[in-house]
Amino acid sequence: MIIAGLQKTTLIDYPGKIACIVFLAGCNFRCPWCYSSELVLPLKIAEQPRISEKQFFDFLRERKGLLDGVVICGGEPTINKDLPSFIEKIKNLPFDLAQGERYSVKLDTNGSNPAMLKDLVRASLIDYVAMDIKGPAGVYEKIMGEGVKMEDIKESVEFLKRGSLDFEFRTTVVNTIHTKEDFVKIAKWIGEKNVKYYLQKFRAEKTIDPDFEKIQPFKKEFLEEIVKEISPYFKDCKVRA
């Protein structure tokens, strides 16, 4: 496992928590619009400064009482077979001995490893999941080709929807990739009254495919039109900056 970055404080990435974000390098997807190429492409990962586990856990010990949670993102965290033991170490760092409290852990994932996701949930190692929905099935196939198994994505979606863990789905909306009709398809696929779904604006910067840096993001008004149309399918549906 490669720890390639640490954001010491975030007030927006973990709903209701003051958290830090730990970035794990490596990903099994190659979304051309991804702006975290330094966490995805092997050559860039090799050049990325690394943080040792000791440094990370020393940081968490120092922040006891100041932070509520830890966000684990990538790349794609679930490609790491030692992810459960890593999270277990986080959980074994009590930040309030008197109350027996532990750090809450949020996992950001593309949903491609349902077996790992299930193991983490059933072992009570994670408290919140944010799963990226890249688009309807056709978008996955168009972009990933044989590099993605839609049955795994669908299995993760259904597991979260049928479980009791708090979660959200989210999509980065990319001009030239997505249409308004795509989001109607997504809503019919993942939508239910217990589901939170958020649209995120595409950032045209340091993308895996440099051509995407030239793409003009959709205006917020267009995203709000989509939200208005698909909101009836969801518990909560909003545009995020």
N, C-alpha and C positions, 0 to 999 in steps of 0.2 A: 504494500500500500504506500502510495506516494502522497504526502501532504504538501500541496503546492501553493497553499495560500491560507491566510487567516484574516478575516475582517473582525476586528475586536468588538465592535458593537453594531447592532442593527435594531431599529425600532419598528421596522416594517416587514421584515422577511418571515417572522414567526408571529402569527396573530395573537395578540394579547400578551406577548412575552418580550422582555429585554434579552436579546440573545447575541451570540457571536456566530460567525459562519466559518466553517472549515471546508476548504476546497480540496477534493481528492482528484488527482490526475488520472486520466484514462477514460475512454468512452467507446462503446460498441456502435454508436451511430456517427454519421457524418452529415449532419444537417448543414446544408451550404450556407444558411443564414446565421449559423451559430457565431456569437461574438466572443466565445471563450476558447479560441483555437489553441491557446497556450495550455489548456487542460485536456485537449482532444488529440492533437496531432503529435505523433511520437517525436519528431525532430524538435518541435517547440517545447514539448515536455522536458526533453533532455537539457534544454537551456534554462528552464524555469528554476529559480531558487527554491529550495526545499526546506521544510520545517520538520524537525525530528518529533517523534511521539513524545519524548521527554519534554521538549520545549512546549508542545501543545498542552500537555497535562499540567505542567508547571503553571502555565497561563491560567488554566481553569481553576487550579487551587488558589491562585492569587485573586481571582475574581469571585470567589465564593461570597454570596450575599449581594453582589452587584449585578450578576446575570441570573436569569431564570432558565435560559434554555440554550441549546446548541443546534444550529442548522447544519446538516451534512449534505453537501451538494458536490457537483462535479463540473465537467465530466459526468460519468454515471457511477455513483457509489456502489451499486449492487454487483458490479463486475469483480469486486474484491471479495475473495472467499473469506478473508479475515475481518470483514466488516462487523459481523456479530460480536466478536471478541473485542473489537475496538469500541463499539457502543457500550458493551458491558463494562469496560473500564470507565467510560464516562458516567454510567449509572452508579458505579461503585465509589464515586467521589461525592460524598454527602456535603451539601452546602449549608445545611442547618441540622446539626446533630441532634439538637433538642427536639425538633419536629420530625426527624427521620426523613427529610425531604431530599430529593435527588434532582439533578438537572433534567429538564424535559428535553426530548430529542425530536426534532423534525427532520424527515427525510425527503429530499428532492430526488425524483426518479423519473425515468422515461417509461417505466412499467414493463421493460423487456425481460425481467427476471422474476416472474411471479412466485417461483419456489422460494427465493431469498426473501421476497416481500412477506410471504406468509410466515416464514420462519421468524422473522423479526417481530411481526405483530404477535404471534402466538407465544413468543418468549417475553412479551411485554418490554421490549427494548426500545420501541419507538412510540411516540405519543401523538404524532401528526404526520400526515403524508401529503405532499404536493406532487401530483403526477401530471407530467406534460402530455397533452394530446396534440400530436403534430398535425392532425387533420383527419378527415374521413379516410377510410381504407385506401381509396385511390391515391391520396396524397402520399401515404406511407410507401405504397408500391412504386409510385413515380419517382420518389426521391431515393429510397433505400434499395429498391430492387429486391434481390434475394437476401439482403443484409438484415431484414427484419421479418419476424414471424408474427403475423397479425393475431394468431390464436393466443400467443403469449400476452400481447397487449390487451386483448379482450378479456383474458383470464384475470389480469390485474385489475381492470376496470370493474369487473363483476365482483371480485373479492372485496374491494373497497366498498362498493355499493351495498353489499349484503352484510358487511361487518359492523362493528360498533366503534371502531377507531375514527377519530375526527380526521377529515381529509378534504382536499379540494382538487379539482381539475383545472388546467389552465392551458391556453394556447397563445403562442406568439404569432400575431397576425402579420403575414408577409405579402406585400404587393407582388404580383406575378405568380404567386403560389396559391393563395387562397381567394375564393370568391364568397359572396354572401351566401350562395346556395350551399357551399361547403359547411357552413355553420348550422344551417338547418339540418343537414345530414348528421353532424356531430350531436346536435341537441336531441335528435330522435334516437341516437345510439346511446349516449351516456346520461341523458336527462331523466331525472326523477326528483321528487319533492324533497329528498334528503340531500341533494347534491348542490355543492357550490361550484360555480364555473366562472372563470375570469379570463378576459381577453387582455393581452399585453401588447403594447406597441413594439414593433420591430425597431432595432437600433442598427443603423447602417454604418457599423464601425468594426474594424479588424475581423471581418467575417472569414470563415473557412474558405469560401469561394470569393475571391476578391471582387468578382463582378457584382456581388450583392451589396457592396459598399456604394454602388452607383444607383441603387434602387431607392426611389422616394417612398418613405413610409406612408401608409394610409393616414388620412387625417382623422383626428379623434371623433369628429362628427360621423364619419362612416362607421367607426366601431360602435358608436352609440346607437346607430340605426340597427346594427346587427343585434346588439343587446336587447333593444326594444322588441325585436321580432322573436327572439328565442327565450326571453325571460320566463314566459309561462311554463317552460319545461323544468325550471330549476327552483331550488330554495333561495338561492342568491346568485345573481349574475351581474357583473360590473366590468367596466373598463379600468385597467390599471395603467399607470403612467409607464 
